[in-house]
Amino acid sequence: MLTPDKPDGEISFVAIQQTVEPFGDNEYQMKFAGIETKDVSGLTVRKDLTLWIFALGGFIFMVGVAQGSYWNHRRIWIRRNENEIWVAAHTNKNWYGLKKEISFVLEGSGIGEPKDQLQEEK
């Protein structure tokens, strides 16, 4: 505490319900008089009405993930082009199984099995 008659100041520590003067010889004293408290929170609680939209989108996404992970997507095309019959196929996984299925379907029909273009390149 700085005063006109004590320019160097005096030391006094004030805490809640407690005043501590380390040297004990202060001319001026500062004391704790009282406290008023208010219970206040900065937290705001709101109701989000759009959570069901996120839950529905997540469910649809997970159905798509399950389909892409566990089910094979296979396509087989058979096309007649003038005097020829063309056979083509595509799958996202297990192309060995697809080759077996095509050979089983074409067995005894007189139609030759399609050639794997990736194997021909190698």
C-alpha atoms as one frame of an Amber mdcrd trajectory, in Angstrom:
protein
   0.000   0.000   0.000   1.445   3.339  -1.054   0.455   6.484   0.839   1.756
  10.092   0.744   3.496   9.704   4.110   4.862   6.186   3.250   6.153   6.457
  -0.363   8.024   3.133  -0.100   4.736   1.447   0.812   3.669  -1.136   3.333
   3.042  -4.827   2.672  -0.262  -6.458   3.490  -1.775  -9.635   2.039  -5.552
  -9.965   1.909  -7.194 -13.326   1.291 -10.743 -14.503   1.760 -11.649 -13.856
   5.410  -7.982 -13.367   6.299  -5.450 -10.510   6.408  -1.731 -11.250   6.763
   0.854  -8.557   7.534   4.302 -10.131   7.375   6.071  -7.416   9.400   3.162
  -6.576  11.719   4.016  -2.836  11.971   1.755  -1.339   9.301   0.250   2.066
  10.049  -2.560   1.442   7.597  -4.416  -1.847   7.496  -6.500  -3.495   4.867
  -9.021  -6.003   6.165 -11.477  -8.393   4.569 -14.948  -6.961   5.096 -17.228
  -9.505   3.421 -18.198 -11.167   0.188 -21.315 -11.555  -1.892 -21.528 -14.542
  -4.217 -23.882 -15.356  -7.039 -24.293 -18.798  -8.560 -23.761 -18.246 -12.278
 -22.890 -20.673 -15.042 -21.634 -19.870 -18.515 -23.051 -23.157 -19.784 -25.878
 -22.924 -22.305 -28.084 -25.964 -22.850 -29.910 -26.225 -26.147 -32.040 -28.916
 -27.700 -30.754 -30.022 -31.109 -33.659 -31.067 -33.296 -31.488 -32.268 -36.205
 -29.766 -35.230 -34.535 -32.206 -37.703 -36.085 -31.066 -36.557 -39.552 -27.438
 -37.373 -38.691 -28.481 -40.738 -37.229 -30.467 -41.612 -40.359 -27.570 -40.604
 -42.617 -25.149 -42.669 -40.523 -27.451 -45.685 -40.765 -27.728 -45.368 -44.550
 -23.933 -44.992 -44.782 -23.361 -48.127 -42.683 -25.772 -50.140 -44.850 -23.726
 -49.088 -47.889 -20.466 -50.026 -46.165 -21.858 -53.446 -45.273 -23.016 -54.028
 -48.838 -19.683 -52.973 -50.312 -17.698 -55.047 -47.828 -19.572 -58.324 -47.756
 -21.474 -58.707 -51.036 -19.868 -59.213 -54.407 -20.914 -56.882 -57.188 -20.824
 -58.924 -60.376 -21.951 -58.130 -63.888 -21.947 -60.425 -66.909 -22.769 -59.105
 -70.366 -23.665 -61.258 -73.344 -24.058 -59.410 -76.635 -24.747 -60.599 -80.126
 -22.736 -58.626 -82.670 -23.516 -59.726 -86.246 -22.334 -63.370 -86.398 -20.424
 -63.278 -83.095 -21.423 -63.552 -79.463 -19.424 -61.422 -77.060 -19.175 -62.218
 -73.351 -17.768 -59.782 -70.829 -17.804 -59.570 -67.049 -16.866 -57.301 -64.165
 -16.608 -57.810 -60.419 -15.337 -55.786 -57.490 -13.759 -58.813 -55.777 -13.135
 -62.541 -56.162 -12.566 -62.615 -59.893 -11.425 -66.248 -59.624 -14.964 -67.143
 -58.554 -16.390 -65.097 -61.418 -14.167 -66.958 -63.910 -15.437 -70.277 -62.540
 -19.053 -69.174 -62.833 -18.607 -68.013 -66.428 -16.897 -71.280 -67.423 -19.725
 -73.228 -65.747 -22.417 -71.205 -67.556 -20.704 -71.417 -70.955 -19.805 -75.111
 -70.651 -21.312 -77.094 -73.500 -22.717 -74.011 -75.261 -19.993 -73.742 -77.851
 -19.172 -70.174 -76.784 -15.541 -69.640 -75.877 -14.572 -68.237 -72.513 -13.625
 -64.552 -72.471  -9.927 -63.764 -72.234  -8.666 -61.767 -69.277  -7.212 -58.573
 -70.717  -4.940 -58.046 -67.690  -3.415 -61.503 -68.118  -2.807 -60.836 -71.823
  -0.917 -57.594 -71.019   1.445 -59.431 -68.659
